Amino acid sequence: MWDPCWLDDRTVAWGNLRGDGSAVWTVDLDSRRVASLPGSLGMMGAKCSREGAIVAARSWTQGYWLYRPATGWQDLGVPSDLWYPNFSRDGSAIYGLSLDERAIFRFRIGERRRERVADLGTIEPTAPWHEVWMGLDPDDAPLILRNTGFSDLFVLEWGP
């Protein structure tokens, strides 16, 4: 299970990066039924939008695709070399992290080009591949995990 997200109030979606099972999977929490989305074989890195759409990469080289329950899969025409794609708050754009170019990019759905929105500069992300993470704050400002050179465990207490 890789990076699960809520497709709707009762359905969780996730991608699987390994082996022949690479697809976008869902589980219906009411029925507990697990199924792959039709047409998602070979896809990975699924992320959900607030409107119930999913963006996923078709392998490492065949670009990003958008899934909408009413229409199915649509090729977005953008290379799939960005880590942790995230929908903007309004669902009109997708942000992602390029480890090769050390930058964060955005592309708007319906436009077949991407733009650089931030350079990492001297910020060193956590170790590449499975430990790196990127997200967006409520105003669509990019967030990444920074490598501090050591591991700490923090316990947070929530109080009234």
Residue pairs with C-beta under 8 A, 6 or more apart in sequence:
1 14
1 16
1 25
2 14
2 15
2 16
2 17
2 44
2 45
2 46
3 14
3 15
3 45
3 46
3 47
3 84
4 12
4 13
4 14
5 12
5 13
5 14
5 46
5 47
5 48
5 54
6 12
6 13
6 48
7 13
7 26
7 48
7 52
7 54
8 52
10 28
10 29
10 30
11 26
11 27
11 28
11 29
12 26
12 27
12 29
13 24
13 25
13 26
13 37
13 46
13 48
13 54
14 24
14 25
14 46
15 22
15 23
15 24
15 25
15 43
15 44
15 45
15 46
15 56
16 22
16 23
16 25
16 44
17 44
17 45
22 41
22 42
22 43
22 44
22 59
23 36
23 37
23 40
23 41
23 42
23 43
24 36
24 37
24 40
24 43
24 44
24 46
24 54
24 56
24 67
25 34
25 35
25 36
25 37
26 34
26 35
26 36
26 37
27 33
27 34
37 54
37 67
38 72
39 67
39 72
39 73
40 46
40 56
40 67
40 73
42 58
42 59
42 62
43 56
43 57
43 58
43 59
43 65
44 56
44 57
44 59
45 56
45 57
45 80
45 83
45 84
45 85
46 54
46 55
46 56
47 54
47 55
47 56
47 84
47 85
47 86
47 87
47 94
48 54
48 87
49 55
49 87
49 91
50 87
50 89
50 91
51 91
52 68
52 69
53 66
53 67
53 68
53 87
53 91
54 66
54 67
55 64
55 65
55 66
55 67
55 76
55 85
55 87
55 94
56 64
56 65
56 67
57 63
57 64
57 65
57 80
57 85
58 64
58 65
58 80
59 80
60 80
60 81
61 79
61 80
62 80
63 75
63 76
63 77
63 78
63 79
63 80
64 76
64 78
64 79
64 80
64 85
64 94
64 107
65 73
65 74
65 75
65 76
66 73
66 74
66 76
66 109
67 73
67 74
68 74
76 94
76 107
76 109
76 112
77 112
78 94
78 107
78 112
78 113
78 114
79 114
81 98
81 100
82 96
82 97
82 98
82 105
82 114
83 96
83 97
83 98
83 99
83 132
83 134
84 96
84 97
84 132
84 133
84 134
84 135
85 94
85 95
85 96
86 94
86 95
86 96
86 134
86 135
86 136
87 93
87 94
88 94
88 95
88 106
88 136
88 140
89 136
89 138
89 139
89 140
91 109
92 108
92 109
93 106
93 107
93 108
93 109
93 140
94 106
94 107
94 109
95 104
95 105
95 106
95 117
95 134
95 136
95 140
95 142
96 104
96 105
96 106
96 134
97 103
97 104
97 105
97 125
97 132
97 134
97 142
97 144
98 104
98 105
99 125
99 128
99 132
101 116
102 119
102 120
103 116
103 117
103 118
103 119
103 120
104 116
104 117
104 118
104 120
104 134
104 142
104 144
105 114
105 115
105 116
105 117
106 114
106 115
106 117
107 113
107 114
107 115
117 142
118 142
120 144
123 144
123 146
124 146
124 147
125 132
125 144
125 145
125 146
125 147
126 132
126 133
126 145
126 146
126 147
127 147
131 145
132 144
132 145
133 144
133 145
134 142
134 143
134 144
135 142
135 143
135 144
136 142
136 143
137 143
